[in-house]
């Protein structure tokens, strides 16, 4: 069986990410970007699809791990009958250095270690040519395939079948370094790095970023870690914020709901931006707005719901047969077909986020406001167009109530910019359409029983309706919202965790899925703001208890199997955690 998703920790250099299992194996690594082809793909197969294991040779060694304070330097502590040692894993934050450092530190006694590496480039479609390039006491191997070249320096590695293996003993007070460095295959192999200096800079960089976090209360540590995760998923150079570090981890184990999340969804990035702003990171607002201006430049009619990390538009979805999938869940997908969908809420999410930035003191430029006006002008043309909704339904388009409410929010924020900030715009048109959309929701998006419906043609509810009061469409204690929550509790919480929706409706896919963690965090905020604090606290504690031992959350949770599901770490889960904690803090007795 595949390693449990919650048994992975993440490393990041804010350009890419690696997943390290509790048992010391890097099973997912894509360099130089989050969305590059994998060189270690065991996450979606087994070790034959690429992995780098580093652990004691004693199979009964016990293990604990933690991050070095508020950083992404992972410390894994191994205890054996003969001694104790730690492995310090990191991706150096230095610009231009695409590497993974694995330092073994002897704590007491002595511990026999084994390092075993299998390089499989391009999603395990390319087995590289590997040769020794070390000189004297400096051991190194070079692996080359297509455009990729990797140098691994450290203890001497010997070819064993389809892997390279090193054995050595680490004693107390000694450190042994292994450094994997990536570079283009047509250039000279990457040069050695100063491991002491690199680790010091990396620790200091993360600690400096984290010290600005203001978090208090019962969940302060998880709020800090969640904001760090959001930073780890934000590309250092482009400013693009990816939805997760992985592709194709299944929403339903063994099923087909396997998607590539290593891209920038305007919605998720906008929500992340709001979380940054709420916690004082205004520089992130500047950077993301600049990314947005670049990504959607051109005809606003061509705006997409998602882009590549640098703003690329072409993200065709295809199936990769070289990786068999997590526990055999097929297909493994690269790219994402939702790029071609119309999701009416996206412009609303962007306008809400940029309004929050403006309110926080991020000054508009002529260019940035012109962009927002262009988006609103386009929304005027699309105002009566059905869409695929926030959950990227692969069935027929509908008038989803959440989407309609976000159209309302887009026009509302445009009006606010004119009336409160003195900007120019077609405010009369926007006001007329804002009011018409509200009337449409009141007439067609509310069931006779008093609750908001998923879309105009159903009596089903949808967890996305919890967003309506968050963007000001209605009050949290609006009778319709209270009725909606009651209906959700009746139909979407079979195990006490909130599903996004019932998949028997307009989903368009076979099978079912597990509760979506972000939705349950939204429900915490709804409870907290409507006098149900005990329910909010109880649900928050259940939710935070499923974070793994280093504070990471995936997309979904299987309450019956007691395991995380879906891509990891998931930006939307972590930013929803931050929002829930903020709601609890704001409503504290």
Secondary structure, 3 states (H helix, E strand, C coil): CCCCHHHEEEEECCCCEEEEECCCEEEEEECCCCCCCEEECHHHCCHHHCEEEEEECCCCCEEEEEECCCCCCEEEEEEECCEEEEEEEECCCCCCCCEEEEEEEEEEEEEEEEEEEECCHHHHCECCEEEECCECCECEEEEEECCEEEEEECCCCEEECCEEEEEEEEECCCEEEEEEEEEECCCCCCCCCCHHHHHHHHHHHHHHHHCCCCCCCCCHHHHHHHHHHHHHCECCCCCCECCECCECCCCCCCCCCCCECCCEEHHHHHHHHHHHHHCCCHHHHHHHHHHHHHHCCCCHHHCCCEECCCCCCCCCCEEECCCCCHHHCCCEEECCHHHHCCCCHHHHHHHHHHHHHHHHCCCCCHHHHHHHHHHHHHHHHHCCCCECCCCCCCCCCECEHHHHHHHHHHHHHHHHHHHHHCCCCCHHHHHHHHHHHHHHHHHHCECCCCCECCECCCCCCCHHHHHHHHCCCCCCCCHHHHHHHHHHHHHCCCCCCCCCCCCCCCCCCCCCCCEEHHHHHHHHHHHHCCCCHHHHHHHHHHHHCCCCCCCCCEEEEECCCCEEEEEECEHHHHHHHHHHHHHHHHCCC
